[in-house]
Amino acid sequence: MAIKPLVALLASLALVGGCAELDALTSTTPEHARTAGAENLEPGADETYINYDAPAGYADYRNVYIAPANLANMQVIQPEGGSSDSEWWVTDSESGILQRAIATQFAAALGFGSAFYLVDSREQAQIIVNTAVVAVHPNETRATVAAGGKTGGAITVSIAVTDATSGKVLVRSVDTGSSDNIWAFNQVENDDPEIDRILRGWGDSIRRGLLQLQGRPDAGSPGQSLTVAP
């Protein structure tokens, strides 16, 4: 079994493909996040929902596989009065860059403090992280931005962290992150700090949710244990 610290980039990650597990789990409402794909979900750390009906022995799970993200169903929600803008749709090369960014930032976040370890395949994993990019919400139209308008907006993702054997959802998050430069998602380039910042925040949220479920302290808060509901 090839196991590496999560801070290392997953070289073998496929850069295209979707997450079938999330096909029906792309609602952007917290109410849906509490119930979609899992039972007994309760509010957890940050924007996560925790399934306290976890499998026996789950507290010992450390091996994580970051599945290729589903970008196929991403919606572009134009501002009021804006018309459809086909230039927002992700090209193959942009998809590859986003896939690498998601893998890199989630790996760095989940591996912080050696909390979890990366494996190369689903077969080696105890935990699988599935991600779908649901929507991008620019605040202004392309014409307004071109005329000097502000470039802010938001992006919504749906994340389901599942037990690799049973498929049971352990931690669920449907979250929207704001950005002063949402247009970074319109023309995706390598090493974009704005994209990385948003993705790293979601990865940190998932790490804290998993640690909360396992009853382990977060290395980001030395000596401070997270409270787990009975």
C-alpha positions as CSV (number, residue, x, y, z in Angstrom):
1,M,0.0,0.0,0.0
2,A,1.4,3.4,-1.0
3,I,0.7,5.9,1.7
4,K,2.1,9.4,1.7
5,P,1.6,12.5,3.9
6,L,-1.3,14.5,2.5
7,V,0.9,17.5,2.0
8,A,2.4,15.8,-1.0
9,L,0.6,16.2,-4.3
10,L,-1.3,13.2,-5.5
11,A,0.6,12.6,-8.7
12,S,-1.6,9.8,-9.9
13,L,-4.9,11.8,-9.5
14,A,-6.9,11.6,-12.7
15,L,-7.5,15.1,-14.0
16,V,-10.8,14.5,-15.6
17,G,-13.9,12.7,-14.6
18,G,-16.8,13.2,-12.2
19,C,-18.0,12.0,-8.8
20,A,-21.0,9.8,-9.3
21,E,-21.6,9.8,-5.6
22,L,-22.6,13.5,-5.8
23,D,-24.9,13.3,-8.8
24,A,-27.9,13.8,-6.5
25,L,-26.2,15.8,-3.8
26,T,-25.8,19.3,-5.3
27,S,-28.4,21.3,-3.5
28,T,-27.0,24.5,-2.1
29,T,-29.4,24.6,1.0
30,P,-28.1,23.6,4.4
31,E,-31.5,21.8,5.0
32,H,-30.7,19.5,2.1
33,A,-27.1,19.1,3.4
34,R,-28.4,17.7,6.6
35,T,-30.3,14.9,5.0
36,A,-28.9,14.1,1.5
37,G,-27.1,10.8,1.3
38,A,-26.9,10.2,5.0
39,E,-29.0,9.8,8.2
40,N,-28.5,11.4,11.6
41,L,-26.5,14.4,10.3
42,E,-25.9,17.1,12.9
43,P,-24.3,20.5,12.7
44,G,-20.5,20.2,13.1
45,A,-17.4,22.4,12.8
46,D,-17.7,25.4,10.4
47,E,-20.2,24.7,7.6
48,T,-20.1,20.9,8.0
49,Y,-22.7,18.4,9.0
50,I,-21.6,15.3,11.0
51,N,-23.0,11.8,10.9
52,Y,-22.6,10.5,14.4
53,D,-23.9,7.1,13.3
54,A,-20.5,6.3,12.0
55,P,-19.2,2.8,11.4
56,A,-17.5,0.9,14.3
57,G,-13.8,1.7,14.4
58,Y,-14.2,4.9,12.4
59,A,-12.1,6.8,15.0
60,D,-9.0,4.9,13.7
61,Y,-9.5,5.8,10.0
62,R,-6.6,7.8,8.6
63,N,-6.2,6.8,5.0
64,V,-7.9,9.3,2.6
65,Y,-8.5,9.3,-1.1
66,I,-9.4,12.6,-2.8
67,A,-11.7,11.7,-5.7
68,P,-11.6,13.8,-8.9
69,A,-14.1,16.7,-8.6
70,N,-17.3,16.8,-10.5
71,L,-17.2,20.0,-12.6
72,A,-19.7,18.7,-15.2
73,N,-22.9,20.2,-13.7
74,M,-21.5,23.6,-12.6
75,Q,-24.0,26.4,-13.1
76,V,-23.1,30.1,-13.7
77,I,-25.7,32.3,-11.9
78,Q,-25.6,35.7,-13.7
79,P,-26.4,38.9,-11.8
80,E,-29.9,40.3,-12.1
81,G,-30.5,41.3,-15.7
82,G,-27.4,39.5,-17.0
83,S,-27.7,37.2,-20.0
84,S,-26.2,33.8,-20.5
85,D,-22.4,33.9,-20.9
86,S,-20.9,30.8,-22.5
87,E,-17.3,32.0,-21.8
88,W,-17.7,31.0,-18.2
89,W,-17.8,27.3,-19.1
90,V,-14.7,25.4,-18.0
91,T,-12.4,24.2,-20.8
92,D,-10.5,20.9,-20.6
93,S,-7.2,22.7,-19.7
94,E,-9.0,24.8,-17.1
95,S,-10.6,21.7,-15.7
96,G,-7.2,20.1,-15.3
97,I,-5.9,23.1,-13.4
98,L,-8.9,23.2,-11.1
99,Q,-8.6,19.4,-10.4
100,R,-4.9,19.9,-9.4
101,A,-5.8,22.9,-7.2
102,I,-8.5,21.0,-5.4
103,A,-6.3,18.0,-4.9
104,T,-3.3,20.1,-3.7
105,Q,-5.3,22.4,-1.3
106,F,-7.4,19.6,0.2
107,A,-4.3,17.5,0.7
108,A,-2.5,20.2,2.5
109,A,-5.5,21.0,4.7
110,L,-6.3,17.4,5.6
111,G,-2.7,16.6,6.2
112,F,-2.1,19.5,8.6
113,G,-0.7,18.2,11.8
114,S,-0.5,14.8,10.2
115,A,-4.2,14.4,10.8
116,F,-4.7,12.1,7.8
117,Y,-2.7,10.4,5.1
118,L,-3.2,10.2,1.3
119,V,-3.6,7.0,-0.6
120,D,-3.4,6.5,-4.4
121,S,-6.7,4.7,-5.0
122,R,-10.2,4.0,-3.6
123,E,-9.2,0.5,-2.9
124,Q,-6.5,1.7,-0.4
125,A,-8.8,4.2,1.3
126,Q,-10.8,4.2,4.4
127,I,-12.2,7.7,3.7
128,I,-13.1,9.2,0.3
129,V,-13.6,12.9,-0.3
130,N,-16.1,13.7,-3.1
131,T,-16.5,17.2,-4.4
132,A,-18.8,18.8,-6.9
133,V,-18.6,22.5,-8.0
134,V,-22.2,23.5,-8.0
135,A,-22.2,27.1,-9.1
136,V,-20.3,30.3,-9.7
137,H,-22.1,33.6,-8.9
138,P,-20.4,36.7,-10.4
139,N,-21.7,40.0,-9.0
140,E,-21.4,41.8,-12.3
141,T,-21.7,41.0,-15.9
142,R,-18.7,40.7,-18.2
143,A,-19.6,44.1,-19.8
144,T,-19.7,45.8,-16.4
145,V,-16.4,44.3,-15.4
146,A,-14.8,45.3,-18.7
147,A,-16.0,48.9,-18.1
148,G,-14.2,48.9,-14.7
149,G,-16.9,47.3,-12.5
150,K,-16.0,45.2,-9.4
151,T,-14.9,41.6,-9.9
152,G,-16.5,40.1,-6.8
153,G,-18.8,37.1,-6.5
154,A,-19.0,33.6,-4.9
155,I,-18.6,29.9,-5.6
156,T,-20.6,27.1,-4.2
157,V,-19.4,23.5,-3.7
158,S,-20.9,20.3,-2.4
159,I,-18.6,18.0,-0.5
160,A,-19.5,14.5,0.8
161,V,-16.9,12.6,2.8
162,T,-17.8,8.9,2.8
163,D,-16.8,5.6,4.3
164,A,-14.9,3.8,1.5
165,T,-16.4,0.5,2.3
166,S,-20.1,1.2,3.0
167,G,-20.4,4.5,1.1
168,K,-22.1,6.0,4.2
169,V,-21.7,9.8,4.3
170,L,-19.7,10.8,7.4
171,V,-19.2,14.5,6.9
172,R,-21.3,16.7,4.6
173,S,-20.8,20.3,3.5
174,V,-22.6,22.5,1.0
175,D,-20.9,25.9,1.3
176,T,-20.6,29.2,-0.6
177,G,-17.3,31.1,-0.5
178,S,-17.1,34.7,-1.5
179,S,-14.2,36.2,-3.4
180,D,-13.1,39.8,-4.4
181,N,-12.0,38.2,-7.7
182,I,-14.5,35.6,-8.7
183,W,-13.3,36.2,-12.3
184,A,-10.3,34.1,-11.4
185,F,-12.7,31.2,-12.0
186,N,-13.6,32.5,-15.4
187,Q,-10.1,32.3,-16.8
188,V,-8.4,29.7,-14.7
189,E,-4.6,29.9,-14.5
190,N,-2.0,27.9,-12.6
191,D,-1.1,28.9,-9.1
192,D,-3.9,31.4,-8.5
193,P,-3.9,32.5,-4.9
194,E,-7.5,33.5,-4.9
195,I,-8.7,30.0,-6.0
196,D,-6.2,28.3,-3.6
197,R,-7.4,30.4,-0.6
198,I,-11.1,29.4,-1.1
199,L,-10.2,25.7,-1.7
200,R,-7.9,25.6,1.3
201,G,-10.6,27.0,3.5
202,W,-13.0,24.2,2.5
203,G,-10.3,21.6,3.1
204,D,-9.7,23.0,6.6
205,S,-13.4,22.8,7.3
206,I,-13.5,19.1,6.2
207,R,-10.5,18.3,8.4
208,R,-12.1,19.8,11.4
209,G,-15.3,18.0,10.8
210,L,-13.6,14.6,10.5
211,L,-11.6,15.3,13.7
212,Q,-14.7,16.3,15.5
213,L,-16.5,13.1,14.5
214,Q,-13.5,11.1,15.6
215,G,-13.2,12.9,18.9
216,R,-9.6,14.1,18.1
217,P,-8.1,17.5,18.8
218,D,-7.3,19.8,15.9
219,A,-3.5,20.5,15.6
220,G,-4.6,24.1,14.8
221,S,-5.8,24.5,18.4
222,P,-3.1,22.9,20.6
223,G,-4.6,21.3,23.8
224,Q,-8.1,22.1,22.8
225,S,-10.4,19.1,22.2
226,L,-13.5,19.5,20.0
227,T,-16.8,18.7,21.5
228,V,-18.6,15.6,20.1
229,A,-22.3,15.3,20.6
230,P,-23.5,12.1,22.4
